[in-house]
Amino acid sequence: MDEEKGYDVIKEAAEVAEIGERKSQIEELAVELSRAAPGGEIITKEQVEAAKRNIERVAKMRKSPEGKCKVIGVDKFDGEDWVEGEYDTPEEALKEARRLTEEAKPLASHHNVATVYYAYDRDGNYLGGDTWVDE
C-alpha cells in the first residue's frame, strides 16, 4: 500500500464515523504512518476494520439515549476510555470535564500522555473540556 493510499484509508474511516475532534488526530497519525514506511505496507485491512469498529464504539459512547450530557475520560497513555458521568445540562458537563482535566494535569509529563476529559451534549457533539489545548 503506498503512502497516499494509506493516508486516504485512515482519513476515510475518520470521515465515515464523523468523530469530530478526534478526526484531526487520526489524520495526523495517517500522515506520520505514511512517512514512517514509504512504499511499504502501512496498515492492513484488518487494522482498518478494527479502527472503524473502535471509532463506531466511541461515537455510540458519546451519545445519551437518556437525554443526558456525558463526560468521557481518555487516558492518552494506554488508550483506555470510559464514561465518567452523566449530567443534566451542557454547562454542568463542561464544567466537570474541565475540572477533571485540570485535576489530572499534574499527573502527566506531557499532554500526549495525559488523562483528559471531554464533555458531549445529548447528541454526542463535543462541548469542550480538554484544557491542555484550546478547546
C-alpha positions as CSV (number, residue, x, y, z in Angstrom):
1,M,0.0,0.0,0.0
2,D,1.5,3.3,-1.0
3,E,1.7,6.2,1.5
4,E,-1.1,8.3,-0.2
5,K,-3.4,5.2,-0.2
6,G,-2.7,4.5,3.5
7,Y,-3.5,8.1,4.4
8,D,-6.7,8.0,2.4
9,V,-7.9,4.8,4.1
10,I,-7.5,6.2,7.6
11,K,-8.9,9.6,6.6
12,E,-12.0,7.9,5.1
13,A,-12.5,5.9,8.3
14,A,-12.5,9.1,10.3
15,E,-14.9,10.8,8.0
16,V,-17.3,7.8,7.9
17,A,-17.6,7.8,11.7
18,E,-17.8,11.7,11.9
19,I,-15.7,11.7,15.0
20,G,-15.2,15.4,15.5
21,E,-12.2,16.4,17.4
22,R,-10.5,13.0,17.1
23,K,-10.6,13.2,13.3
24,S,-7.6,15.5,13.1
25,Q,-5.7,13.2,15.4
26,I,-6.4,10.3,13.1
27,E,-5.4,12.3,10.0
28,E,-2.1,13.3,11.7
29,L,-1.4,9.7,12.5
30,A,-2.1,8.7,8.9
31,V,0.5,11.2,7.7
32,E,3.1,10.0,10.3
33,L,2.5,6.4,9.3
34,S,2.9,7.2,5.6
35,R,6.2,9.0,6.3
36,A,7.5,6.2,8.6
37,A,7.2,3.4,6.0
38,P,7.1,5.0,2.5
39,G,6.3,2.4,-0.1
40,G,5.7,-0.4,2.5
41,E,2.7,-1.9,3.9
42,I,1.4,0.8,6.2
43,I,-1.8,-0.7,7.5
44,T,-3.7,-3.9,6.9
45,K,-7.3,-4.2,6.1
46,E,-7.9,-5.9,9.5
47,Q,-6.3,-2.9,11.2
48,V,-8.6,-0.5,9.2
49,E,-11.6,-2.6,10.2
50,A,-10.6,-2.6,13.9
51,A,-10.1,1.2,13.7
52,K,-13.6,1.6,12.2
53,R,-15.1,-0.6,14.9
54,N,-13.4,1.5,17.7
55,I,-14.5,4.7,16.1
56,E,-18.1,3.5,16.0
57,R,-17.9,2.3,19.6
58,V,-16.7,5.7,20.8
59,A,-19.3,7.5,18.7
60,K,-22.0,5.4,20.4
61,M,-20.5,6.0,23.9
62,R,-20.7,9.8,23.4
63,K,-24.5,9.8,22.8
64,S,-27.0,9.5,25.5
65,P,-30.4,7.8,24.9
66,E,-31.5,9.1,28.3
67,G,-31.1,12.8,27.1
68,K,-28.1,13.5,29.4
69,C,-24.8,15.1,28.6
70,K,-21.8,13.0,29.1
71,V,-18.2,13.4,30.3
72,I,-15.8,10.8,28.9
73,G,-12.4,10.2,30.2
74,V,-9.5,9.2,28.0
75,D,-6.1,8.0,29.1
76,K,-3.9,9.0,26.2
77,F,-1.0,6.9,27.6
78,D,-2.8,3.5,27.2
79,G,-5.8,4.4,25.2
80,E,-8.4,3.4,27.8
81,D,-11.6,5.4,27.8
82,W,-14.7,5.4,30.0
83,V,-17.9,7.3,30.8
84,E,-17.0,9.4,33.8
85,G,-20.5,10.7,34.4
86,E,-23.8,12.0,33.0
87,Y,-25.2,15.5,33.6
88,D,-28.5,17.3,33.1
89,T,-27.1,20.3,31.3
90,P,-24.2,21.0,28.9
91,E,-22.9,23.6,31.3
92,E,-22.6,21.1,34.1
93,A,-20.9,18.5,31.9
94,L,-18.4,21.1,30.5
95,K,-17.6,22.4,34.0
96,E,-16.9,18.9,35.3
97,A,-14.8,17.9,32.3
98,R,-12.6,21.0,32.7
99,R,-12.3,20.4,36.4
100,L,-11.3,16.8,36.0
101,T,-8.8,17.6,33.3
102,E,-7.2,20.3,35.4
103,E,-7.1,17.8,38.4
104,A,-5.3,15.2,36.3
105,K,-2.7,17.6,34.7
106,P,-0.1,17.3,37.5
107,L,0.0,13.5,37.0
108,A,1.2,13.8,33.3
109,S,4.5,14.7,31.9
110,H,3.0,15.9,28.6
111,H,-0.4,16.4,27.1
112,N,0.2,13.5,24.7
113,V,0.2,11.0,27.6
114,A,-2.3,12.8,29.8
115,T,-5.7,11.8,31.1
116,V,-8.2,14.2,29.6
117,Y,-12.0,14.6,30.0
118,Y,-14.3,15.6,27.2
119,A,-17.9,16.9,27.6
120,Y,-20.5,15.9,25.0
121,D,-24.1,17.1,24.6
122,R,-27.1,14.8,24.4
123,D,-26.5,14.1,20.7
124,G,-22.8,13.3,21.1
125,N,-21.4,16.7,19.9
126,Y,-18.2,17.8,21.6
127,L,-18.6,20.7,24.0
128,G,-15.0,21.0,25.4
129,G,-13.1,20.0,28.4
130,D,-9.5,19.5,27.2
131,T,-7.8,22.4,28.9
132,W,-4.4,21.2,27.7
133,V,-5.3,22.7,24.3
134,D,-7.6,25.4,23.1
135,E,-10.9,23.7,23.2
